[in-house]
Amino acid sequence: MVRPVVVGLDGSGRSLAAADWAAGEALRRGLPLEVVQAWEGVTSPCDTKQPELNWPRCLARRMLADAADRLREGHPELAVRTRQIAGSATDVLTAVGAEAELLVLGSRAVSAVGGFLAGSVAQVLVGRVARPVVLVQAHATAADEHLPDAEGRPSVQAPYRDVVVGVDPRHPCEELLSFAFESAALRAAPLRVVHTWRLPYVRTPTVARAPRAAAAALAGSVKPWREKFPGVEVHERVLEGRPSQVLPEAARDAGLLVVGRRIRSGRPGARTGAVAHAATHRAPCPVAVVAHD
């Protein structure tokens, strides 16, 4: 079964920006794009004899069709389909996200210095959906993923910016590295693999060896993926500090930040994790959250 790239659309500027990003990602992956709209109102047909009850749904459906037409016009080689599904946004997108290659959502900017605040729906979905979830800022454009051209102007023809992934070699991270390496390969972009460590409160003779040990552990985790993706330019970086603080800063000039979210079996509720929560609130670029064991 071919999994589509799925994007949630609510008509806002942030969801339209997410749809544009999702269209580009679907093209890179050679997959169809599915634009999904959740509808919680009246669900009777638009040609009912009581149009006053149904005009909001019909208007929303028209908006969905217009967005799809715009995507098809901008990406004529892309297969775009739409779905308006009855139910709450969290329930609908959780269900369709489970069958997606990745789920793309919009987030709204909160400051002039970068970063964005994930809305309540996006935060719930990041903690629920087992497939990768990508959050895209409200004013993101295709050129933002690329370096400036030779004259310093935004350009979609320039090379892609780096992909950054945060890794902790102490835990299994195959899904995380697979997504990051594939994303870098699809963009012909360099991949920066970042591992963070912290100085202990009590200094011991082993503290001086900690950076070297961390670098060796990181290299061991990355080596199989270097061999699997020999065309990807990889830079390994070991940085001191909390990952929730270091990773958003490390992605300051990146085109995509990839972080993990551990699946906590047996614990009720949606759990994003401290690192993913910080990344989705502070990183200045799209953030992919990859669930893993």
Order of alpha helices (4+ residues) and beta strands (2+ residues): beta-alpha-beta-alpha-beta-alpha-beta-beta-alpha-beta-beta-alpha-beta-alpha-beta-alpha-beta-alpha-beta
